[in-house]
Amino acid sequence: MKKATSKSPIKGPPLRLPGQSIDEQINRLLNEKQLNYALFAFGIFLLAVGAWIQVITGSQLNPWLSSAVAVLVIGYCACRIRQTGKEVQRLRLGRDGERAVAERLDVLKQQGAVVLHDLIGDGFNLDHVVLSRQGVFVVETKTRTKPAKGSPTVTFDGERLLVEGFEPDRDPVTQAQANARWLAQILRSSTGKEFPVRPVILFPGWFVEPFPKGSSVWVLNPQALPSFIQHEPSRISESDLHMASYHLARYIKAHAQSYGSTT
C-alpha cells in the first residue's frame, strides 16, 4: 500500500451546526427509505412490463397476475414514499426553526456569551446551549405550524404548557428539565464544579404569553431570550465560564467523532 504523502490540517471534528441532527435524520429518510421504496416499485414495474413483453412474444406467463401484483406493490410504495415525504417536511420545519433561533442567539455572542449547537446525548440531543456570565441555558426549540388566521398563543403557568389551549403530545417542560439536569451532570463530572443550568423552551413565530415570575423554566419567543439573559445577575466568573466552555466543546467534539463512526 502506498504511504500517504499528505494529511488534513484539521485536527478532530468541528463543532456541530444548528439542526445538524435533523439534517442527518432527513438524509437517512431520503437515502434509506424513499430511495429503497422507489427502486422496489420500479423493479416491480419492470417485472410487469416484462410479463407483457413475454405475452406478445408468445410466452405462457400470465401478465394479468403480475400486473395486479405490480399495482398493489407500487400503490403501497407510493403511500410509504408520501408518508416519508411528510416526515421529511416536518423535520425540515424543525431544522429551519433551530437555525432561526441560532441566528437570534448570535446577539449574545457579541456580549461575550458562548453558544453551542446540537449536543448529542444518548438517544437525544440539546438544540442549543448558551454559556454566559448569567448562567448556562439549555435551549429547546419547538417549531410548530400555526393557523393562518386568528391569534394563536402559547401559555405557561409555571407547570402546564398549552399551545392553542391544548397540551402537546410530548411535554416539552419535562423534556427541557431533563436536558438541563443532564447538562449540569456533564459539566459537574468534567469540571468538578456546579453550574446554574436553566431550561428554556422557544416557540419561533408564536406569541408567547408572559409566564409567572420565579419559574424554573422559561417559555419564550426567540426574540425575547437575549433580553431575558442580559437582565439576569452575573452568576459565573469569567474563568469558570471559559473552563465550562472548553470542557463542553471538548465533550461535543469527542462525542461527535464517536457518533459519526456509528452512523
C-alpha positions as CSV (number, residue, x, y, z in Angstrom):
1,M,0.0,0.0,0.0
2,K,1.3,3.4,-1.0
3,K,2.1,5.6,2.0
4,A,0.1,8.9,2.2
5,T,2.2,11.9,1.5
6,S,-0.3,14.5,2.8
7,K,-2.9,14.8,5.6
8,S,-5.7,17.0,6.6
9,P,-4.7,20.1,8.5
10,I,-7.9,19.9,10.6
11,K,-7.5,18.1,14.0
12,G,-10.6,16.4,15.1
13,P,-14.2,17.1,14.0
14,P,-15.6,20.6,14.1
15,L,-18.3,21.8,16.4
16,R,-21.8,20.8,15.3
17,L,-24.1,23.1,13.3
18,P,-27.6,24.2,14.3
19,G,-30.1,21.5,13.3
20,Q,-27.3,19.0,12.2
21,S,-29.0,16.1,13.9
22,I,-32.2,16.8,12.0
23,D,-30.3,17.1,8.7
24,E,-28.8,13.7,9.4
25,Q,-32.3,12.3,10.0
26,I,-33.6,13.8,6.8
27,N,-30.7,12.3,4.8
28,R,-31.4,8.9,6.3
29,L,-35.0,9.1,5.4
30,L,-34.3,10.1,1.8
31,N,-31.5,7.7,1.2
32,E,-32.7,4.6,3.1
33,K,-36.5,4.8,2.8
34,Q,-37.7,6.9,-0.1
35,L,-34.9,5.6,-2.4
36,N,-35.5,2.0,-1.5
37,Y,-39.3,2.2,-2.0
38,A,-38.8,3.9,-5.3
39,L,-36.3,1.3,-6.5
40,F,-38.5,-1.5,-5.4
41,A,-41.6,-0.1,-7.1
42,F,-39.6,0.4,-10.3
43,G,-38.4,-3.2,-10.2
44,I,-42.0,-4.4,-9.8
45,F,-43.0,-2.2,-12.7
46,L,-40.3,-3.7,-14.9
47,L,-41.4,-7.2,-13.9
48,A,-45.0,-6.4,-15.1
49,V,-43.7,-4.9,-18.3
50,G,-41.5,-8.0,-18.9
51,A,-44.6,-10.2,-18.5
52,W,-46.5,-8.3,-21.2
53,I,-43.5,-8.5,-23.5
54,Q,-43.4,-12.3,-23.0
55,V,-47.1,-12.5,-23.9
56,I,-46.5,-10.5,-27.0
57,T,-43.7,-12.8,-27.9
58,G,-45.7,-15.9,-27.2
59,S,-44.7,-16.7,-23.6
60,Q,-47.1,-18.6,-21.2
61,L,-46.6,-16.2,-18.3
62,N,-49.9,-14.6,-17.1
63,P,-49.5,-10.8,-17.5
64,W,-52.7,-10.0,-15.5
65,L,-51.4,-11.6,-12.3
66,S,-48.0,-9.8,-12.5
67,S,-49.8,-6.5,-13.3
68,A,-52.1,-6.9,-10.4
69,V,-49.2,-7.6,-8.1
70,A,-47.3,-4.6,-9.6
71,V,-50.3,-2.3,-9.0
72,L,-50.6,-3.3,-5.3
73,V,-46.9,-3.1,-4.6
74,I,-46.5,0.2,-6.4
75,G,-49.5,1.6,-4.6
76,Y,-48.0,0.6,-1.3
77,C,-44.6,2.1,-2.1
78,A,-46.3,5.3,-3.2
79,C,-48.1,5.6,0.1
80,R,-44.8,4.9,2.0
81,I,-43.0,7.5,-0.1
82,R,-45.7,10.0,0.6
83,Q,-45.5,9.3,4.4
84,T,-41.7,9.7,4.3
85,G,-42.1,13.0,2.5
86,K,-44.4,14.3,5.2
87,E,-41.9,13.2,7.8
88,V,-39.1,15.0,5.9
89,Q,-41.3,18.1,5.7
90,R,-41.8,18.0,9.5
91,L,-38.1,17.6,10.1
92,R,-37.2,20.4,7.8
93,L,-39.6,22.7,9.7
94,G,-37.8,21.8,12.9
95,R,-34.4,22.3,11.3
96,D,-35.3,25.7,10.0
97,G,-36.6,26.7,13.4
98,E,-33.3,25.7,15.1
99,R,-31.4,27.7,12.5
100,A,-33.6,30.8,13.0
101,V,-33.0,30.5,16.8
102,A,-29.3,30.2,16.2
103,E,-29.3,33.5,14.3
104,R,-31.1,35.1,17.2
105,L,-28.6,33.8,19.7
106,D,-25.7,35.4,17.7
107,V,-26.6,38.6,19.5
108,L,-25.4,37.0,22.7
109,K,-22.0,36.2,21.2
110,Q,-21.3,39.9,20.8
111,Q,-21.8,40.3,24.6
112,G,-19.3,37.6,25.5
113,A,-21.5,34.5,25.6
114,V,-20.6,31.2,24.1
115,V,-23.3,29.5,22.0
116,L,-23.0,25.8,21.1
117,H,-25.4,23.8,19.0
118,D,-26.7,20.2,18.6
119,L,-25.2,18.5,21.6
120,I,-25.6,14.7,21.2
121,G,-26.7,12.7,24.2
122,D,-27.6,9.0,24.5
123,G,-30.7,8.9,22.2
124,F,-31.4,12.6,22.3
125,N,-29.8,16.0,21.6
126,L,-29.8,19.5,23.0
127,D,-30.7,22.1,20.3
128,H,-28.6,24.9,21.8
129,V,-26.6,25.7,24.9
130,V,-25.7,29.3,25.9
131,L,-22.9,29.8,28.4
132,S,-22.7,33.3,29.8
133,R,-21.8,35.2,33.0
134,Q,-25.5,35.0,33.8
135,G,-25.5,31.2,33.8
136,V,-25.9,28.2,31.5
137,F,-29.1,28.0,29.4
138,V,-30.3,24.8,27.7
139,V,-32.5,25.9,24.8
140,E,-35.1,23.6,23.3
141,T,-36.7,24.8,20.1
142,K,-40.3,23.9,19.3
143,T,-41.1,24.8,15.7
144,R,-44.8,24.2,15.0
145,T,-47.1,25.2,12.2
146,K,-49.9,27.6,13.3
147,P,-53.3,28.6,11.9
148,A,-53.2,31.1,9.1
149,K,-55.9,33.2,10.8
150,G,-56.5,34.2,14.4
151,S,-54.1,34.9,17.2
152,P,-52.7,31.5,18.3
153,T,-50.8,31.7,21.6
154,V,-48.6,29.6,23.8
155,T,-49.2,29.8,27.6
156,F,-47.2,28.5,30.6
157,D,-48.4,28.9,34.2
158,G,-45.2,27.6,35.7
159,E,-46.2,23.9,35.4
160,R,-48.5,23.4,32.5
161,L,-47.7,24.4,28.9
162,L,-50.5,24.9,26.4
163,V,-50.3,25.5,22.6
164,E,-53.6,27.0,21.3
165,G,-55.2,25.7,24.6
166,F,-54.0,22.1,24.2
167,E,-51.2,20.2,25.8
168,P,-48.6,19.0,23.3
169,D,-48.3,15.2,22.8
170,R,-44.8,15.2,24.4
171,D,-44.4,17.5,27.4
172,P,-41.7,20.0,26.4
173,V,-41.3,21.2,30.0
174,T,-40.4,17.7,31.3
175,Q,-38.0,17.3,28.3
176,A,-36.3,20.7,28.9
177,Q,-35.9,20.0,32.6
178,A,-34.3,16.6,31.9
179,N,-32.0,18.2,29.3
180,A,-30.9,20.7,31.9
181,R,-30.2,18.1,34.5
182,W,-28.2,16.1,32.0
183,L,-26.0,19.0,31.1
184,A,-25.5,20.0,34.7
185,Q,-24.2,16.5,35.3
186,I,-21.9,16.6,32.3
187,L,-20.4,19.9,33.5
188,R,-20.1,18.6,37.1
189,S,-18.3,15.4,36.0
190,S,-15.9,17.2,33.6
191,T,-15.1,20.4,35.7
192,G,-15.8,19.3,39.3
193,K,-17.9,22.4,39.7
194,E,-21.6,23.1,40.0
195,F,-23.0,25.4,37.3
196,P,-26.5,27.0,37.3
197,V,-28.3,25.5,34.3
198,R,-31.7,26.8,33.3
199,P,-34.1,25.1,30.8
200,V,-35.5,27.3,28.1
201,I,-38.3,26.5,25.6
202,L,-38.6,28.7,22.5
203,F,-41.5,28.8,20.0
204,P,-40.4,30.6,16.8
205,G,-43.1,32.7,15.3
206,W,-45.6,32.3,18.1
207,F,-47.0,34.8,20.5
208,V,-46.0,33.5,24.0
209,E,-47.8,35.0,27.0
210,P,-45.7,36.0,30.0
211,F,-45.0,33.2,32.4
212,P,-45.0,33.6,36.3
213,K,-42.0,35.2,37.9
214,G,-39.7,32.7,39.6
215,S,-40.5,29.9,37.2
216,S,-37.6,27.5,36.8
217,V,-38.3,27.1,33.1
218,W,-38.5,30.0,30.7
219,V,-41.0,29.7,27.8
220,L,-40.4,32.4,25.3
221,N,-40.5,33.7,21.7
222,P,-36.8,33.6,20.5
223,Q,-36.7,37.4,20.1
224,A,-37.2,37.7,23.9
225,L,-34.4,35.4,25.0
226,P,-31.4,37.7,24.7
227,S,-33.1,40.4,26.8
228,F,-34.1,37.9,29.5
229,I,-30.5,36.6,29.7
230,Q,-29.0,40.1,29.8
231,H,-31.2,41.1,32.7
232,E,-30.1,38.2,34.8
233,P,-27.4,38.9,37.5
234,S,-23.9,37.5,37.0
235,R,-23.5,34.0,38.5
236,I,-20.4,32.7,36.8
237,S,-16.9,34.1,36.9
238,E,-15.0,34.8,33.7
239,S,-12.5,32.0,34.4
240,D,-15.3,29.5,35.2
241,L,-17.1,30.5,32.0
242,H,-14.0,29.7,29.9
243,M,-13.5,26.5,31.7
244,A,-17.1,25.3,31.2
245,S,-17.0,26.3,27.5
246,Y,-13.7,24.5,27.0
247,H,-14.9,21.2,28.6
248,L,-18.2,21.3,26.9
249,A,-16.7,21.9,23.5
250,R,-14.2,19.1,24.1
251,Y,-17.1,16.8,25.0
252,I,-19.0,17.7,21.9
253,K,-16.1,17.0,19.6
254,A,-15.3,13.7,21.3
255,H,-18.9,12.6,21.2
256,A,-19.4,13.8,17.6
257,Q,-16.4,11.7,16.5
258,S,-17.8,8.5,18.1
259,Y,-21.3,9.3,16.9
260,G,-20.1,9.8,13.3
261,S,-18.3,6.5,13.3
262,T,-21.6,4.6,14.1
263,T,-23.9,6.4,11.6
